[in-house]
Amino acid sequence: MFLSPLDEYPIHQAPVPISAPATSDRNFYDRSYFNVLDRQGRFMALTGIGYYPRLGVKDAYLLIRRDDVQTAVRFSDAIDGDRLDQHVNGYRLDVVEPLQELHLTVAETEGISADLRWRGSFPAALEHPHHMYTDRRVTLQACRFAQLGTWEGWIDVDGDRLTVDSSSSVGNRDRSWGIRPIGEAEPSGRPDTAFRGMWWLYLPLAFDDYQIFLIIQEDPDGHRSLYDCTRRWRDGRVEQLDGVRATVHYTPGTRIPHGAHIEMMTRSGGRLRLDVESKLFAPIAFGSGYGGDSSWSHGTWKGEASSERVSYDMTAPEVMARAPFSLIDHVGSAVCTEDDGSTQHGVGLFEHAVIGPHHPSGFNDWTDVLTGDPS
């Protein structure tokens, strides 16, 4: 443990310095995730920075998908005590106005650089706590808030500059902290069979007048272990949406969706219909360090001031053979239809995964794919 500038302020939540989590669990993490979604699906970018105090590591990544190539550059270094100065080597995130404006820069690293300014379009939303357990321990215990907004700036890949502005793109972000598997794999001990698989759907979508947040996590039988759906207006009003029925449209022969249809009930008893279409997708296990990434995992010690670039050919059979079994982020183009037939068009993140069986969707084992489209 060591002191940091934040220890000068009355913000402590435990009898330890701010640099030390209240828990001794090695899997404690504290990180940010962002995406940059071109409304037309010409490109998308995923990026984030994380701190892992019990592992002594901080790291960051920037992943870009365009055409048939997905490229990522990632950074890793020893953790430091000044959390007000968020950076990992050439990657820097500055909070300009808390919960409203941030500035992200990536110094040129192996041909990739960026200068992006984020502004929230709606108030940040605190999500329901997320918990997962095995027979013997907590595997996920997280607090998270999310927000939809816009970007201004650019991303440069090998001299090809992608212009990003509020009219052509949208993005969402989340901040989360708690416990989840990170770093090198731990010794397993006696096999634990508690995890049987999961079906996940996450839709933060921005419309002209409101944003919609939908989170569903189901076990193989369709039981919902995490469920929240709200419509939130710019003035802060929140409407709980109930009776959510979601149908994901899968590309035949895969677990990769091309769209989804969701029906919801408003508090007044009316019905909302939400239709989402994928404009472009990026499997986040290819370069970003999230679960299933065979090349890197968040919190892994890579040495002092480390950086590296990886690229994937998204037409290669050996690459795409892994994609259906990982978490995939999509540029989601959406239409929300009210009871009276009026519509609003929106855009945002369409995130989905089927890990293992999900009997309601027709996936009966860990390797099933659909031979036809049930939609």
For each residue, the residues with C-beta under 8 A, 3 or more apart:
1: 16 17 19 20
2: 17 19 81
3: 7 17 19 81
4: 7 17 18 19 81 82 83
5: 8 81 82 84
6: 9 11 18 83 84
7: 3 4 12 17 18
8: 5
9: 6
10:
11: 6 18
12: 7 15 16 18
13: 22
14: 20 21 22
15: 12
16: 1 12 20 21 22
17: 1 2 3 4 7 20
18: 4 6 7 11 12 83
19: 1 2 3 4 53 81 83
20: 1 14 16 17 53
21: 14 16 24 25 28 53 54
22: 13 14 16
23: 28 179
24: 21 54
25: 21 28 54 138 179
26: 54 55 182 183 186
27: 54 179 180 181 182 183
28: 21 23 25 52 53 54 177 178 179
29: 50 51 52 176 177 178 179 180 182 298 299
30: 50 51 52 53 176 177
31: 48 49 50 51 175 176 177 298
32: 48 49 50 93 173 174 175
33: 46 47 48 173 174 176
34: 46 47 48 104 118 171 172 173
35: 44 45 46 47 171 172 173 329 349
36: 44 45 46 47 116 151 155 164 169 171
37: 44 169 170 171 331 332 347 348 349
38: 41 42 43 44 164 168 169 279 280 331
39: 168 169 170 279 331 333 347
40: 168 279
41: 38 44 279 280 331 333
42: 38 66 280
43: 38 64 65 66 155 162 280
44: 35 36 37 38 41 64 65 66 280 282 329 331
45: 35 36 62 63 64 65 114 155
46: 33 34 35 36 61 62 63 282 284 288 329
47: 33 34 35 36 60 61 62 63 104 114
48: 31 32 33 34 60 61 288
49: 31 32 58 59 60 86 88 91 93
50: 29 30 31 32 58 59 60 298 299
51: 29 30 31 58 79 83
52: 28 29 30 55 56 57 58 59 79 182 183 298 299
53: 19 20 21 28 30 56 79
54: 21 24 25 26 27 28
55: 26 52 79 182 183 299 301
56: 52 53 78 79 301
57: 52 76 77 78 79 183 299 300 301
58: 49 50 51 52 76 77 78 79 80 88
59: 49 50 52 74 75 76 77 88 289 298 299 300 302
60: 47 48 49 50 74 75 88 91 93
61: 46 47 48 72 73 74 75 287 288 289
62: 45 46 47 72 73 74 91 106 112 114 155
63: 45 46 47 70 71 72 282 284 286 287 288
64: 43 44 45 70 71 72 112 155 157 162
65: 43 44 45 69 70 71 280 281 282 314
66: 42 43 44 69 157 162
67:
68: 313 314 315
69: 65 66 311 312 313 314
70: 63 64 65 282 283 286 287 311 312 314
71: 63 64 65 112 157 287 309 310 311 312
72: 61 62 63 64 286 287 288 309 310 311
73: 61 62 106 109 110 112 307 308 309
74: 59 60 61 62 287 288 289 296 307 308 310
75: 59 60 61 88 89 90 91 109 306 307
76: 57 58 59 88 300 301 302 303 306 307
77: 57 58 59 88 89 304 305 306
78: 56 57 58 304
79: 51 52 53 55 56 57 58
80: 58 85
81: 2 3 4 5 19
82: 4 5 85
83: 4 6 18 19 51 86
84: 5 6
85: 80 82
86: 49 83 92 93 94 95
87: 91 92 93
88: 49 58 59 60 75 76 77 91
89: 75 77 107 109 305 306 307
90: 75 106 107 108 109 307
91: 49 60 62 75 87 88 105 106 107
92: 86 87 104 105 106 107
93: 32 49 60 86 87 102 103 104
94: 86 102 103 104 105
95: 86 98 101 102
96: 100 101 102 103 117
97: 100 101
98: 95
99: 120 123 124 147
100: 96 97 119 120
101: 95 96 97 117 118 119 120
102: 93 94 95 96 117 118
103: 93 94 96 116 117 118
104: 34 47 92 93 94 114 115 116 117 118
105: 91 92 94 114 115 116
106: 62 73 90 91 92 109 112 113 114 115
107: 89 90 91 92 113
108: 90 111 112 113 156
109: 73 75 89 90 106 112 113 307 309
110: 73 307 308 309
111: 108 157 158 159 309
112: 62 64 71 73 106 108 109 155 156 157 158 309
113: 106 107 108 109 155 156
114: 45 47 62 104 105 106 153 154 155 156
115: 104 105 106 153 154
116: 36 103 104 105 151 152 153 154 155 164
117: 96 101 102 103 104 151 152 153
118: 34 101 102 103 104 149 150 151 171 173
119: 100 101 149 150 151 152 166
120: 99 100 101 123 124 147 148 149
121: 148 149 150 170 206 211 234
122: 125 147 148 149 206 210 211 232 233 234
123: 99 120 147 232 234 236
124: 99 120 145 146 147
125: 122 145 146 147 211 213 230 232 238
126: 143 144 145
127: 130 144 145 146 174 213 215 228
128: 215 226 227 228
129: 141 142 143
130: 127 140 141 142 144 178 217 226
131: 138 140 141 142
132: 138 139 140 141 195 225
133: 137 138 139 194
134: 137 139 192 194 195
135: 192 193 194
136: 192
137: 133 134
138: 25 131 132 133 141 179
139: 132 133 134 179 180 181 195
140: 130 131 132 178 179 180 181
141: 129 130 131 132 138 178 179 180
142: 129 130 131 176 177 178 179 180
143: 126 129 176 177 178
144: 126 127 130 174 175 176 177
145: 124 125 126 127 174 175 176
146: 124 125 127 172 173 174 204 213
147: 99 120 122 123 124 125 172 173 174
148: 120 121 122 170 171 172 204 205 206 211 348
149: 118 119 120 121 122 170 171 172 173
150: 118 119 121 165 166 169 170 171
151: 36 116 117 118 119 164 165 166 169 171
152: 116 117 119 164 165 166
153: 114 115 116 117 164
154: 114 115 116 161 162 163 164
155: 36 43 45 62 64 112 113 114 116 161 162 164
156: 108 112 113 114 159 160 161 162
157: 64 66 71 111 112 160 162
158: 111 112
159: 111 156
160: 156 157
161: 154 155 156
162: 43 64 66 154 155 156 157
163: 154 168
164: 36 38 116 151 152 153 154 155 168 169
165: 150 151 152 168 169
166: 119 150 151 152 169
167:
168: 38 39 40 163 164 165
169: 36 37 38 39 150 151 164 165 166
170: 37 39 121 148 149 150 206 347 348
171: 34 35 36 37 118 148 149 150 151
172: 34 35 146 147 148 149 204 206 348 349
173: 32 33 34 35 118 146 147 149
174: 32 33 127 144 145 146 147
175: 31 32 144 145
176: 29 30 31 33 142 143 144 145
177: 28 29 30 31 142 143 144
178: 28 29 130 140 141 142 143
179: 23 25 27 28 29 138 139 140 141 142
180: 27 29 139 140 141 142
181: 27 139 140 291
182: 26 27 29 52 55 297 298 299
183: 26 27 52 55 57 297 298 299 300 301
184: 297 300 301
185:
186: 26
187:
188: 191 192
189: 192
190:
191: 188
192: 134 135 136 188 189 195
193: 135 196
194: 133 134 135
195: 132 134 139 192 198
196: 193 219 220 356 357
197: 219 220 354 355 356 357 358 366
198: 195 217 218 219 353 355 356
199: 216 217 218 219 220 222 353 354 355 358 360 361
200: 216 217 218 327 351 352 353 354 355
201: 214 215 216 217 246 248 260 351 352
202: 214 215 216 349 351 352
203: 212 213 214 215 260 262 274 276 332 334 348 349 350 351
204: 146 148 172 211 212 213 214 348 349
205: 148 211 212 213 274 276 332 334 336 346 347 348 349
206: 121 122 148 170 172 211 346 347 348
207: 210 211 212 334 336 344 345 346
208: 344 346
209: 233 234 344
210: 122 207 231 232 233 234
211: 121 122 125 148 204 205 206 207 231 232 348
212: 203 204 205 207 229 230 231 232 241 274 336 346
213: 125 127 146 203 204 205 228 229 230 232
214: 201 202 203 204 228 229 241 244 246 262 274
215: 127 128 201 202 203 226 227 228 229
216: 199 200 201 202 224 226 227 244 246
217: 130 198 199 200 201 224 225 226 227
218: 198 199 200 221 222 223 224 225 358 360
219: 196 197 198 199 222 223 225
220: 196 197 199 356 357 358 359
221: 218 359 360
222: 199 218 219 358 359 360
223: 218 219
224: 216 217 218 227
225: 132 217 218 219
226: 128 130 215 216 217
227: 128 215 216 217 224 244
228: 127 128 213 214 215
229: 212 213 214 215 240 241 242 244 264
230: 125 212 213 238 239 240 241
231: 210 211 212 238 239 241 266 272
232: 122 123 125 210 211 212 213 236 237 238 239
233: 122 209 210 236 237 238 239
234: 121 122 123 209 210
235:
236: 123 232 233
237: 232 233
238: 125 230 231 232 233
239: 230 231 232 233 266 267
240: 229 230 267
241: 212 214 229 230 231 244 264 265 266 272
242: 229 264 265 267
243: 263 264 265
244: 214 216 227 229 241 262 263 264
245: 262 263 264
246: 201 214 216 260 261 262
247: 260 261 262 374 375
248: 201 257 259 260 352 361
249: 257 258 259 260 261 373 374 375
250: 254 255 256 257 258 361 370 373 374
251: 254 256 257 258 373
252: 370 371 372 373
253: 369 370 371
254: 250 251 323 324 369 370
255: 250 324 325 354 363 368 369 370
256: 250 251 281 323 324 328
257: 248 249 250 251 260 278 328 330 350 352
258: 249 250 251 277 278
259: 248 249 275 276 277 278 375
260: 201 203 246 247 248 249 257 274 275 276 350 352
261: 246 247 249 273 274 275 276 375
262: 203 214 244 245 246 247 273 274 275 276
263: 243 244 245 271 272 273 274
264: 229 241 242 243 244 245 271 272 273 274
265: 241 242 243 269 270 271 272
266: 231 239 241 269 270 271 272
267: 239 240 242
268:
269: 265 266
270: 265 266 338 339
271: 263 264 265 266 339
272: 231 241 263 264 265 266 336 337 338 339
273: 261 262 263 264 336 337
274: 203 205 212 214 260 261 262 263 264 334 335 336 337
275: 259 260 261 262 334 335 337
276: 203 205 259 260 261 262 332 333 334 350
277: 258 259 332 333 334
278: 257 258 259 281 330 331 332 333 350
279: 38 39 40 41 330 331 332 333
280: 38 41 42 43 44 65 330 331
281: 65 256 278 328 329 330 331
282: 44 46 63 65 70 286 328 329 330
283: 70 286 322 323 326 327 328 329
284: 46 63 288 290 293 326 327 328 329
285: 288 290 291 292 293 294 322 326 327
286: 63 70 72 282 283 293 312 319 322 323 326
287: 61 63 70 71 72 74 293 295 296 310 311 312
288: 46 48 61 63 72 74 284 285 293
289: 59 61 74 293 296 297 298 300
290: 284 285 293 298 327
291: 181 285 326 327
292: 285 322 325 326 327
293: 284 285 286 287 288 289 290 296 297
294: 285
295: 287 310
296: 74 287 289 293 300 302 310
297: 182 183 184 289 293 300
298: 29 31 50 52 59 182 183 289 290
299: 29 50 52 55 57 59 182 183
300: 57 59 76 183 184 289 296 297
301: 55 56 57 76 183 184
302: 59 76 296 306 308
303: 76 306
304: 77 78
305: 77 89
306: 75 76 77 89 302 303
307: 73 74 75 76 89 90 109 110
308: 73 74 110 302
309: 71 72 73 109 110 111 112
310: 71 72 74 287 295 296
311: 69 70 71 72 287
312: 69 70 71 286 287 316 319
313: 68 69 316 319
314: 65 68 69 70 319 320
315: 68 319 320
316: 312 313 319 320
317: 320 321
318: 321 322
319: 286 312 313 314 315 316 322 323
320: 314 315 316 317 323 324
321: 317 318 324
322: 283 285 286 292 318 319 325 326
323: 254 256 283 286 319 320 326 328
324: 254 255 256 320 321 354 369
325: 255 292 322 354 355 366 367
326: 283 284 285 286 291 292 322 323 353
327: 200 283 284 285 290 291 292 351 352 353 355
328: 256 257 281 282 283 284 323 351 352 353
329: 35 44 46 281 282 283 284 349 350 351
330: 257 278 279 280 281 282 349 350 351 352
331: 37 38 39 41 44 278 279 280 281 347 349 350
332: 37 203 205 276 277 278 279 347 348 349 350
333: 39 41 276 277 278 279 345 346 347
334: 203 205 207 274 275 276 277 345 346 347 348 350
335: 274 275 343 344 345 346
336: 205 207 212 272 273 274 343 344 346
337: 272 273 274 275 341 342 343
338: 270 272 341 342 343
339: 270 271 272
340:
341: 337 338
342: 337 338
343: 335 336 337 338
344: 207 208 209 335 336
345: 207 333 334 335
346: 205 206 207 208 212 333 334 335 336
347: 37 39 170 205 206 331 332 333 334
348: 37 148 170 172 203 204 205 206 211 332 334
349: 35 37 172 202 203 204 205 329 330 331 332
350: 203 257 260 276 278 329 330 331 332 334
351: 200 201 202 203 327 328 329 330
352: 200 201 202 248 257 260 327 328 330
353: 198 199 200 326 327 328
354: 197 199 200 255 324 325 358 361 363
355: 197 198 199 200 325 327
356: 196 197 198 220 363 365 366
357: 196 197 220 363 364 365 366 368
358: 197 199 218 220 222 354 361 362 363
359: 220 221 222 362 363 364
360: 199 218 221 222
361: 199 248 250 354 358 370 374
362: 358 359 368 370 374
363: 255 354 356 357 358 359 368 369 370
364: 357 359 368
365: 356 357 368
366: 197 325 356 357
367: 325
368: 255 357 362 363 364 365
369: 253 254 255 324 363
370: 250 252 253 254 255 361 362 363 373 374
371: 252 253
372: 252
373: 249 250 251 252 370
374: 247 249 250 361 362 370
375: 247 249 259 261
